[in-house]
Amino acid sequence: MDAYAIHLAMAALVGASFVAVSAYYMHRKTLSQLLEFARTVERERAAAGDDDEDGGVEREGEAYRRSSLRRGHQQHSRRKGAGYYRRGGGSASLPDVILAAAEVDGEEEDEEEQQMWPAMNGPLSAAATAEGLPIPPGLPRLHTVPEGSKQSIHGSSIKKAGHIRPTSPRSPVASASAFESVEGSDEEDNLHSDSKLDNTYLNTNGDIGPEHKSIYQAMPNQIADNGDSKSLPAASMIRSHSVSGNMHGAQPDPVAADILRKEPEQETFVRLKITPSETPNADEAEVYKILQKCLELRESYLFREEVAPWEKEVITDPSTPKPNPSPFAYTPEQKTDHFFQMVDGVVHVYANKELTERLFPVADATTFFTDLHYILRVIAAGNIRTVCHHRLCLLEQKFNIHLMLNADREFLAQKSAPHRDFYNVRKVDTHVHHSACMNQKHLLRFIKSKLRKEPDEVVIFRDGTYMTLKEVFESLDLSGYDLSVDLLDVHADKSTFHRFDKFNLKYNPCGQSRLREIFLKQDNLIQGRFLAELTKQVFSDLAGSKYQMAEYRISIYGRKQSEWDQLASWIVNNELYSENVVWLIQIPRLYNVYKEIGIVTSFQNILDNIFLPLFEVTVDPESHPQLHVFLKQVVGLDLVDDESKPERRPTKHMPTPAQWTNIFNPAFSYYAYYCYANLYTLNKLRELKGMTTIKFRPHAGEAGDIDHLAATFLVAHNIAHGINLRKSPVLQHLYYLAQIGLAMSPLSNNSLFLDYHRNPFPQFFHRGLNISLSTDDPLQIHLTKEPLVEEYSIAASLWKLTACDLCEIARNSVLQSGFSHALKSHWIGRTYYKRGPDGNDIHKTNVPHIRVEFRDTIWREEMQLVYLGMADLPEELDK
Ligand SMILES: [Zn+2]
């Protein structure tokens, strides 16, 4: 301030504008230094403080129950406090106010600031503070007060409100705190699992009775056993809170703490007895019999594993599964004598070359198309539509009544689940395309940094010459400085609505296919090095957020058989592996395009290129070792492209793929059948050999004819989108009864096919369809660093979804995903595969048993109605 005053005086005296300008800059600089100093002091205090600042809300509540753990816990939280702030500077994935501010500035500043921040954000030693940040004497603390003092002055009032708020303003990096405070909390996870709390809790859930008392009374003892430390009287705990200074002087709010200590009244709920004693009349009974037949048809097609994963591998160790130390290590596996050949578009497998008995027979095309037509007739019949529509409305109303009666109880149950909230329950992005998995800002920054650091890298062969990255940009008359998100122009806008073709063009940065080839392809001149580096950055963002996982869909086109080896070597050589990621293979339905440019002669060529390498590597892993290793991380097969293109409905007798030599693209259901049939056979063979299997999870019902959804009802494990189910009550009811997973992306639909406010998501959710939220294309659609949370956030706001709804959707996403049994057990509970509340662990999912039991009860009633009281319903989920 002295300097400031002197400069001002000089300015006044000399009247030179130059000085005034310099004063302004100095002032700004000192201000920012000062602010930073204040932050550093705050951090220092927190890191050294006696109790955890970041624990805030949840800790205080836990304090009552965990009194016995206190000593060990304090040490733990101190460690955590320091680690937390260290991360605060470097976290790549979390919204970070400081970094975000730095990003907005120009690129040059960007680098400078990023170098500066890590040093300044870490806990500074006293010497560093004195030397590194010269504070002009006599500066008033005025400017620094807001951030620090909010906590110290209004501490108590904030605390009070904080008990019921998911996030509380307790750290300098405000927006990051909600996520950060829960990171590295696996130790706490394990604590709970160790205590066998879950089991007792589950066994007695939902009942009103004296047992409940005993569970909650048993808790302190078990924790005491676990934490080997004596329990402290409550008074001393409160003292331990106030030790750290006035900031923590507030007494824990007894009301909120009571919720955690209380006997679990909240687990009682009002069961709906509104189901009238429904005796279907003769006409309805007829309809139900037809629905039964449809469900049985699906069962006859679908690939199910002979032995469920939970039967193969019993999880007893509740700790975090160890990450695979060498995910790409190839251990030689035995070649078998199996012989296979394509017959009319479907691979036939024989035990060996001499034997003629076909193993793993699958329904042939004629049967499939006949059954498909049966389904199509069913969904068009007036009387069946009426009955199904009526049932769906009733399901919806049942949910509404459930909410009216039990919403408060659900909320209370969630409050009483310690530690968990929406931010730290696991959620899987069940549908996201790998080439659009980064957001536009991320891609822009990556392109700029490559242009700066590797301008002379030869990246592309175009028009007869090799070009360096610099030359490519010169040929486009662009410099790094010119580039902005606007110029990049990869974002969907109003021009893409109902224009899938235009949406696809958005994959070209700056409208240039050459930039797409350089940065977003893995089979280019630099062997996909840039895309691999980008992918690794996305992986580390995911790992940083810890509670978010993704299933990336990556293309195999079927133009040549070597595509598989090329893709596998790209994955393996670049070591693209993350515990948070599995892969799906997507097949674009582009036969007509390849046919036109003469790459293929018949549809059979595409099937050969896609499936023969898979059978080769399954019979003899040695033949494609990298592909063999990669396939362990592939969990699904997808079909993609514009569903709104007109197509002719297949007849019962279609030409075989070898006969399909015309220039027209086959219909969706034709693709679907041949992919399904080959995958079914492949899975049977892989299962026989003890290998992982690949589920059929195509895009369906995003647009186009209803028969896409009819086909996938028969053959798909689960699907992406499914918004067209709103047009067919019968199919919608069947998808509900079969609980087929839908990975819905309302924001993506909003850019392409259906306005957000018309999306059937909330209706499907109320009716109890098995749905999850997914992002589809973050590059084109989302704006923030956490696209999945953005998706949840917008849905929550616009459709008024409660925390309970969000956690239920998140739990669905884990169940729908293809992650391993061990990971699912760890993420959502050891008995997750059981239907109903027995399969729910509120300590991991934050979904109240009330909600799960309600869904299960209603589904069972509905199934019993359709099966006229004769249904034999499984206690476990479908394999
Ligand atoms: Zn998609």
Residues whose N, C-alpha, C, O or C-beta is under 5 A from the ligand:
A	BS01	ZN	D776
